[in-house]
Amino acid sequence: MTSAKISSYDQHGGGGINNQKMALIGAVVHAFETGIPFAFPRISEMDQANHNYEKYDYSVIFDDDPLKAVLKKYGITTVPFSADLDFDISYENCFWKTFHLFAHSEFLKEDLKGQLVSDLIGAFVPRVLVTSSFRRLREAIHNRDGEVLFCQFRIENDWIVHCRNEIIKVRSASEELYVDYMKIGLKIANTFPNIRNVFICADEPSMPASKEQIKLDLLQKFGIRALFKTDFLGTSGDDFFRPNEHSLIDMALCVDGTNFVGTTRSTFSNMVALQRYSAEAHKEPSYIYNHMSLRLKKRVDNGAAASVDQAVPVSGKEIVIKDTHIAKLMENGTEHPLLLREGASLSFEDAVDYGEKIELQKPLFDERLQSTGNVILDKSHIVML
């Protein structure tokens, strides 16, 4: 083993391709900070047939010229990868390094490291994007009657468990834990009432309902035509693309779309938002659905934050009820008791703050029912959105 320290890693197992992109960014930044050489780490990919991980060179799936250009621009030297190198940092530490770089919006800073992070975000160019198969797929999706809204629906069964066991520990005050596909559909319909085509990125075999059931439910309830990649590729999609390429294709479609909807808790959604921001022609801001609002919320963090409270501002025009209680309805000078159940949403244009209480001027209940009077309630029972 060589004695020279190298900024790279040889991960065992592997994360999703977006987590690996984040780890690679961390390794490059570590090389920049320490002055040690960088080696292109191998990409890890699960073989779905036998659940073993295959590893291959970065250049197999990405065009390495853009990243090499970034390395040269910032004076970062490279060495060929070998598992026998003396790695100075682990895969996990590289990932978390990037996670914190994003959380602190390093890509917005004008110093050299900030510029490096920004350049790295745009340096991943999947080779699959120049294939005729991808071009045909993109054309087929966009050849619809009306605009297509691109979304990540993080609704898979493993996500239900992850929300209950992990995200609940760090959730923001205004954050909704697991958001099912019907709730996402409701928020889309409330925010984009004229949108009829929604392209959904999800791990289809792991969804809690069949693709056909999801398509039927969204169409019948909201008039939304749900589109999935397998609608265009069929079950033979694996004949055209590698497993990692499927995720990269989803990301490319979402980055290129007019609007994108995702969740702050997914590295996929956050990387899409970051790449949309870093594109030469800045895209429209991305939206999130894991906020308690009955509408989608527009991100102001450009994809940097995992926390809802950091990703979107408080509007002061909407509340959600934390626990069931009795409020007051003031109607024509008469006071009536009003039962407000946990999870109810009230939106309003004007309010009067009385310290411990707040009076909402004729609020709208759950985006549907207009109150005939003002509602007075204790602020300890609400979350201001």
N, C-alpha and C positions, 0 to 999 in steps of 0.2 A: 504493500500500500504506500502510495506517495505521501510525503510528509506535508505537502502544501495543502492548505485549507481551500475548499471549493464551495461556492454558494450554489448548492443544488441538493437533491435528495433522491432516494430510491424508495418510494413508498411501498408498503406492503398492503395488499388489497387495493383499495382506491376509492375515491369519492366520485361524484358526478363530474362531468367535463367542466362545468362552470366552477366547481370548487377547485379543480385542478388548474384552471386558468388563474384563479385567485392565488393559489399557492405559487404558481410560476411568477406572478407579479411580485410576490413577497420575496422570492429568491433573487430576482433582479435588483430590487431595491436594497436588499441586504448586501449584494455585491457592490452596489454603488456607494453605500454607506461605509463599508469596511475596506474597499479597495481590493478585495480578493477576486479571483476569476470566477466566472459563471459558466456552468455547463447546462445545456438544454436537458432537462429531465425527460425521462420517458413518459409517455402517456399510457394510462392504465384504462382497460376496458373489460367489462364483464362479458364472458361468453355465456349467453343465456341458456345454451343447451346443457352445459355441465356446471355452470356457476363457478367456473374458474376465471381468474383474471389474466388477460393477455396484456403484454406490454410491447410498445413499439415506439419508434423514434417520433419526435415532435413533427418532423417534416412529412411524415406519412399522412397526417390529417390536416396540418396547417401549412400554408406557404410560409417558410421561415425567413424569407427576404425582408418583410416589414419589421419583424422583431430584430433581425440582425442590424437593420438600419438604425433602430432605436439604440441598440447596444453601442454601435459605433459612434452615434451622436453624443452619447454621454460618457464615452471613454471607458466602457466596461469591456474588459478582455474576456475571451472565451477559451475553453478547453474542451476537447471531445469528452463525451459522457462515458463513464465506466462505473460499474457497481463497486469497483475497488478504490474509487476516489475517497479522500478524507473529507466528508461532508461537514460543513460548519453549522448547518441548521437542518432541522427536521421538516418533513412535509407539513406536519401539524402546525409548527411554529411559523412556517411560511404563510399558511392559510390565515392564521389569526393575525399575523402582521398586516396582511392586506385588509382583513376585516376592520382593523382599527384605523388603518390609513383611510379607508372609505368613510368610517364613522366620523373621523375628524376632517373630512372634506379636503384631504391633501391635494386632490386633483384640481381644486379651485385656487390653490395658492400659486403665487407667481415666482417662487424660488425654484431652484433647479430640481429639487426632489418633487415638488408639486407638478412641474412640467413633465418630469419623467413618468410619474404615475398617470398623468393624462395621456401621454403618448402611448403608454403600455396598454391602456384600455382599448385603444383603437388598433393595436398591432396584431390582433388575432384574426387572421384571414383564412377561414376554412377552405380547403381545396374543393370541397363538394359544391361550393357556390358557383363554380364555373362549368359544372357538368350540365349536359343537356337534360338529364333527369330532373335536376333542381329547377332549371329554367321552365320546363314544362309544368312542373308542380306549381310554381309561383304564378305562371300565366293562368292556369286553371282556377286557382283560388281567386285571383283578382278579376277573372272574367265572370263576375256575378252581376246580377241586377241590383245595383246600389252599393254603397260603401261597405267595406268589411272592417269590423272592429276586431283587433287581435288581442287575445287574452291568454293568460295562464290561469287555469283552474286548478289550484293545488287542493285537490279533493280526495286524493287516494287514501286507501285504508291505513297505510303507514302514517299518513299525516294526521289522521284522527288520533292515533295513539301518541304521536309526538306532541300534539297540541295539549293533550290531557296531562302528559307526564313532564314535559319540558317547557313549552312556551308559557304555560300557566304560571311558571315561576318568575318570568321576566316580563309579562304582559304589561302594556301601558294602560293608563286609566281609561282611555277611550278606545281600546283595542278589543275587537271581537275575536274570540279564539278560533274555533273551526267554523268556517263559513261554507255551507253546503251549496250545491250548484243552483238550487232554486233561489236562495238568498242572493247569490251573485247575479242571477238573472234579473231579480227584482231591482237591484241597485243599478244594473245596466239600463233597464227599461225606464227607471226614474230619471237617469242622467242623460241618456241618449234616446229619447222617445222615437226618433225617426230611424234608428239603426235597426236593420232587419237581419243582417248577416254577421255572425260572430264566429270567428275561427278560434277554436279551443285547443290549447296545448295542454296535454295531460298524459300520464302514463295509462293508456287505455285499459290494459289488462288488470290494473290495480284499482280502477275506479269502483265506487260503492254501488253503482248501477251500470247497466249495459249502455253502450253508446246509443243504441236505438231508443232506450227508455229516456235517456237524457234529452235527446233530440225531440222526442214526442212531448215531454213535459214542458220544455222551454217554448216550443212552438204553440202549444195549446194555451199556456198561461200568459205568455208575454208576446207572442207573435214573432219570436226570435228563431231564425233558422240557424241552428248550430252546425258548424262545419268542423270535421276532424281530418287529420292528415290521411287516415286510412280511407276516407271517402274518395280520395284521388289516387292513392297508391294501391289500395286494396291490401289484402293480407300478404301480398308478395313484396311489400315494401322493403323487407329485409334483404331481398335479392339485389336491391339497388344501393342501399346505404348501410354503413356500419352502425352499430348501436350508438356510439358517440356522435355520429353524424346526424342522427335523428334529432338529438337535442340541439345541435348547432344549426340545423335547418330551422327548427322552431324559433330559435333565437334570431336568426337572420330575418325571418318573416316578420317577427314582432318589432325588431329594430326598424325595419323598412316601412311598417304600417303608419297610417296617418295618426292613429291613436293606439295606445297600449294600456291594458288593464292587468294588474297583478297584485301581489301581496308583499308587504315589507319583510316578511319572514322567509322569503325564498331567495337564495342567491341567484337563481335564474331571473326572477323578476327584477331584482336590483341591478344585475349586470345588464339586462336589456335597457333599463332606464339610464344607466351610466353611459352605455354605448350610444343611445339616442341623443344624450346631451353632448357627448364628445364628437358626434358626427360633424362633418364639415358644415353641412346645412342643418343647424339645430332643429330637431323635431319638436312637435308639440309636447308639452309636459305629460308625463305618464300619470295614470290614476291607480288608486288602490281600493280594494274592497274589504280589507280586514279592519276597517274602521266601523264604529258602532252606528254611524249614520246610515240612513236608508238610501242614500245616494253614494255614488263613487266620490272619492276625495282626490283632488289634484295634488300631486306631490310638489313640494318646493325644495326638496333635498337632492333632486336629480338622481335618486337611487342610492344615496350614500348611507341611509339610516335603516336599521332593522326595527327601530322603535316607531310606532305610529305617531306618538307625540312629537317626535323630531322630524317626521316626514311631512306632516301636514299641519297648518296653523289652526288654532281654535277660531271658529267663525263667530261664536257668540250669538248665533242665530238658530241653534238647534240644541236640544237636550235629550238625554235618554234617562229613563227612570231606573235607578239602581235597585230599589226594593219596593214591593207593593205597599201602598199607603193611601190614606185619605187626604186629598187636597181640597181646595175651595174653588168653586165656579161662581164668579160674580156675573149675574145676568140681570140687566135692567134694575140694578140697585138691590137685587135679592141674592143672598148667599145660599149656595147649594153644596152638599158634600159631593165630591167627585172621586171615585175609585180609580187610581192609576196603577196599573199592574207593572211588575218588573219587566223591563225590556221595551216598554212603550216609548215611542219617539214623538216629540213635539217640536215643530219648527215654527218660527215666528219672525216678524220684522221688527217689533218694538217690545221692550220690556222695562219695568221699573224695578230697580234694586233697592230692597229695604234692609239690607244687611244680611240677616239670617234667612230672609225670605225673598222671593222674587215673584213679580206679577207679569205674566205673559199676556200680551195684547192679542186676543182672539187667535190663539195658535191653531196650527194644522196638525191633526193627530194622524200619525203613521202615513203621512203624505196623501191622505184620502179625505178625512173628515174635518171640515172647518168648524171650529168652536163658535158658538153663538155668543159667548161672553169671554171675560178674562179669567185666567187661571192663576191662583196664588198657591205656591207650594214652598215647602222648606228646602233650602239649598242642600241640606245634608242628604237628601234623597235623590239627588240628580247628578249626572255627569254633563258638564257643559262641553258641547262639541264644536 
